């Protein structure tokens, strides 16, 4: 690797602090603008769609009077711009309003549904990486061989198969026929009632909370329920990660340093798994982070098939019922997840890539 | 070389998963004292009985709250005592007296008193939420209700504004909006004079067979048995209702025995489980009527001959015997089977020639029309069938598809042309549908009677409005029945409505489940009657 180390300015701590402050300020302004943009777009799209949120509450039979009363209570009779400013002000203080459907603060709702999605997405991403990276590397080291073709077809199938269908088939086979895994939902009925009454809530993720409480029956039951949906989602992200790994690796393996390493007599596994793979990590991290962020949005179809009460279902339900407070709250959480993951992968680059470290 | 490492990774993975899965206890079926139901419950808006007006919410509240008079789950129709052990109406025909049952307690332990009953009814009127009209149609207003509904000792005295058919009044008191709420408990959670409304939206304070233990919106709820229920403790100690949106998933859960009852299976799934000896299917007619309505503001839909022609352009039997099989049966009147005065007349069938002749008589050439329909598989299939048959008589149909709320908004604003949709009764008396399909006191735009179907379609209903008003005050039940039969026959002839189908619900359940009642055409589900063998 190149060794053009930049010289850090040595003229005093003040200057470095100033630099840090400027960086932080820039980050903050960037975050604030992104969020404001996100708020504005969701808000105005929410108001443009030809759906009437008032009808969602009062129902079909309501008289005009009851309709007007509900409209006023929601503040929908005020000018649009005033509604938006109120919304921004509330959002800034962490108040995303009350969901029409659940009659609870949106933040509380999201606190309930997001852990379910987080748990599923995290497990799926871990599985996807554990399977996707090695298969991608193997495919890249033997391009054109049968192994490569098999991996490619597996990936293609994973990529093009509807998650919905895959999930139902998985349920039919592994739950319905073989009985190897738990069914739809996060827990069996009995275990769910135990969980609700016995286990203190720390994260909302059943695997973690039950492990913390030492409730291993519930842990095992939760694991048996999550394996299938996580597996389905993992297959999908594996296909993507594997394909990307293969193409990054093909690129690296054609580089001169690889030839050099081989000429030097390094064992092949070291060349492939350490030298070449090491250099694909930066773009790979972006790919993984993006795939993770996609799963965090909540896969509506997977959540529907598996009766998984996560964020995707929540936002979709809210949208269908014109529950705009919930839609906007959910969108902002998803947006925040994207932004945070972007930042995290940015930080990871710096740790991994000396060039990026130096440029900063 | 590196495959060895890979093999290591794979083995570790397999081991990890295996460890997790290998030790799962095989749980066969649900516990004997717990009833587990797979349903769709994302329609629930509020758990306050003064506001709840959705199917799933009413199913829940029917098991949490009692009303003064109730319906017998085993014989839906006649009234049975609820929290009132007896009731009577004075000679003036306007003053009703209910004598409260003694010794009944709310879930909180507070005794159920006449004061609780009077306050609950007053509260529903004062909160003025959507279902409040079921009570306010008897002349109660937030201002007068404290005088018109009052407690005297162990009696509740109610005075209506004029004479009505007593059965009409009693049936309205069986609706969820007339549930008796624990006054003390509700007021303990009152905020800004809301009579506990904010709290009751997600909590319960009743005297019924169950209390609400846990509620996770659009996810699940758990009810816990009231051991000292005045009818006797229910057999199921807990009722667990899970929201499972996908019918195929519901079916799997039922087949595996992880739920006892699946309520939202498609007709295809029902056929599929019928061969399974562990599962049985119960059919119940429900109150929902599927109909099309023609907006009289739109030419040529305002022409009586055109209206009649369209009624002959619907393939009633074709739809009922194909894609609606198991979900709907043909029904051409606005009162569902099971209601007082319901008729089974079927004056219309698909008859293209007759329709063409009628259109010719009307002097109307081929024309275009839009059918407004919400984005729902079954309804779209119906709309497509209509599109198909209408075309045979030269009527070109364009489907205007949108979300439920969007289409409903246009319908309420009289901006539709033909509306395809459903209507369910609000309380078990014929007036509930008569007063919306066949009654329109003011057809002007300014009247904004948006809740009334006749108004939405700009139909003045001159032929039936006086008859509806007479029927609702008729005190002789036989005469009253005859009046509703007559109203429906007129309605079939002259109204811009073509009622097509009545819903049936096919509830699939494990063979050991006994006594589940979905509520028939007039009521909500009963869980407290369920036993497992």
Interface residues (C-beta under 8 A of the other chain):
Chain A: X50 X51 X52 X53 X55 X56 X57 X58 X59 X60 X61 X62 X63 X64 X65 X66 X67 X69 X99 X100 X101 X102 X103 X104 X109 X112 X130 X131 X134 X138 X168 X171 X172 X175 X176 X179 X180 X181 X182 X183 X184 X185 X188 X189 X190 X192 X193 X196 X217 X220 X221 X223 X224 X227 X267 X268 X269 X272 X273 X304 X305 X306 X307 X309 X313 X314 X317 X320 X321 X322
Chain B: X1 X2 X3 X5 X6 X9 X13 X17 X20 X21 X23 X24 X25 X26 X27 X30 X31 X34 X36 X42 X44 X45 X46 X53 X54 X128 X129 X130 X131 X133 X198 X201 X202 X214 X216 X217 X218 X219 X220 X222 X238 X240 X242 X243 X244 X245 X246 X248 X249 X252 X253 X255 X256 X258 X259 X402 X403 X404 X405 X406 X408 X409 X412 X426 X448 X449 X450 X451
